[in-house]
Amino acid sequence: MCRSIKTLRPPALPEEATEEDMRAAALQYVRKVSGFRAPAAHNREVFDRAVDEITAATMKLLDGLEIRGSARGHAAPAAAATAARGGSGG
């Protein structure tokens, strides 16, 4: 697997994962699966769409996880990231 993808849930990170963290992980995943560090022009749209979709799926995953012993979940940071992108969040 991609060694540069890091665990994004507590306690692996000292702070909550940011949208930038999630997008970086998604980009590494798409690069690994596609075999391309950067896609050719004719593949750019599908490559970028995959990164966007995986980023969104990662946000949903982290929002839904319940971490035992954690005082709070990931809902607030992911909701803030969605709002920052201009999304409705629901």
VENWO-V736547 format. One record per pair of residues at least 24 apart in sequence whose C-alpha atoms are under 10 Angstrom apart, sorted by sequence separation. I is the first residue (numbers start at 1). J is the second residue. If there is no record, write none. Layout:
BEGIN
i = {I | I}
j = {J | J}
END
This chain:
BEGIN
i = {4 | 5 | 26 | 27 | 30 | 3 | 4 | 26 | 27 | 29 | 2 | 25 | 26 | 56 | 2 | 24 | 26 | 27 | 1 | 23 | 26 | 27 | 2 | 22 | 23 | 25 | 26 | 2 | 22 | 23 | 25 | 26 | 1 | 2 | 23 | 24 | 26 | 1 | 22 | 23 | 26 | 22 | 23 | 25 | 21 | 22 | 20 | 22 | 23 | 19 | 22 | 23 | 19 | 22 | 19 | 19 | 22 | 18 | 17 | 17 | 16 | 8 | 9 | 10 | 9 | 8 | 9 | 9 | 11 | 18 | 22 | 9 | 10 | 16 | 17 | 9 | 10 | 11 | 16 | 19 | 10 | 11 | 18 | 19 | 10 | 16 | 17 | 18 | 16 | 17 | 19 | 20 | 16 | 18 | 19 | 10 | 18 | 19 | 9 | 10 | 9 | 19 | 19}
j = {28 | 29 | 50 | 51 | 54 | 28 | 29 | 51 | 52 | 54 | 28 | 51 | 52 | 82 | 29 | 51 | 53 | 54 | 29 | 51 | 54 | 55 | 31 | 51 | 52 | 54 | 55 | 32 | 52 | 53 | 55 | 56 | 32 | 33 | 54 | 55 | 57 | 33 | 54 | 55 | 58 | 55 | 56 | 58 | 55 | 56 | 55 | 57 | 58 | 55 | 58 | 59 | 56 | 59 | 58 | 59 | 62 | 59 | 59 | 62 | 62 | 58 | 61 | 62 | 62 | 62 | 63 | 65 | 67 | 74 | 78 | 66 | 67 | 73 | 74 | 67 | 68 | 69 | 74 | 77 | 69 | 70 | 77 | 78 | 70 | 76 | 77 | 78 | 77 | 78 | 80 | 81 | 78 | 80 | 81 | 73 | 81 | 82 | 73 | 74 | 74 | 84 | 85}
END
